[in-house]
């Protein structure tokens, strides 16, 4: 270290003084191996894996850092409100000009008073069934109106409104302003929830508050607030604090979102998605209308064919053809019938001729008939001197019976 | 849905969208007269345009639950 000059006081750069302080502090025996007792206040776990928190007591705070390697070896979970003893070394963060405790080990000194109260109330409400999953109601898919219970001056409200504007500005917002921290906050939150239930026709209520310490969020662990959320006739979504914060209000809500922004996202649909769905429905509409028309057109074509067949022109043409057809069949039918008859007749004639008694006469036989015309076939039919007619093949003549006897005595003829 | 339809301009997004969906379902499932098909299709188009316009043009409306109302419920 240089001595101050006799004339102008020598100045140090910021880096110089911070580096110097760091050397002083880090060479101190007490500060390099120390246990510090306090309550964890603000706690942050960025993606880097390091943990940053503040230890506090009634009057003072101390910044603490746990490097990722040490964080992974931690035996107890670090939570806001927890009373702990942290071991490590005090060092200087030169860039920030901050001194802080680089923690390498942590042990419980007993749970913080707030945390103890939290656990007591949680157990009580749990046993009453206030957090029963069966009580949770379904949220409207497309809410018409949305109630928001938060501070009108808070960042949480702006976060929510930004999400609503982007995703679904169709929703009507009813803001029920209330303090979200401090003495009067629980009563105001309860009043806002009841007011929305009584006065506003909203489909869903968001109860929201931006991030803060466990104490900041304490109003949302208030028994009356928790009961008001559970008793709300309108479904409630909570978005309180950050991802890591769980308030009793979260357990009582129908849906817990990690942040106010996330609560707004869960409350309303995204209009980009709705547009996509809408396009799909329009396509379906066009397709099914076209299909219906196509079906009608096919039906029409079929009807056209049928009506053509039923038309007189078609029938006349058809009948003409049938007539021609019948004419031809008639002609061949008649011709065939004649031909058949003729041949039948010829056959009959021949058979008849063969059977004619006159044909027998050709072969020398004669037919004898008496005066009465009866055919004489027996000697008993004739008497002496009776005149008989004899028919032969080429004519006839008369004979007189001379005698008649049995078959051994032939009838004598004149 | 088939009884005197509500004027589209008085509908909420959800009402219009639900009717649009039921029109598509009706067109897909049932045999309709050509006239009925035309009517449903035209109604569906009106609803679709209405829904699209709502999504495109909506401005977030915010009103506050008034203090008088709140104080009324506070006394409960």
Interface residues (C-beta under 8 A of the other chain):
Chain A: X141 X142 X144 X147 X152 X161 X164 X165 X168 X169 X170 X171 X172 X173 X174 X175 X176 X177 X187 X191 X192 X194 X195 X196 X198 X199 X200 X271 X274 X275 X278 X281 X282 X284 X285 X288 X289 X291 X292 X293 X296
Chain B: X12 X13 X14 X17 X20 X21 X23 X24 X27 X28 X32 X34 X37 X40 X41 X44 X45 X48 X51 X52 X54 X55 X58 X59 X60 X61 X62 X63 X64 X65 X69 X70 X72 X73 X74 X76
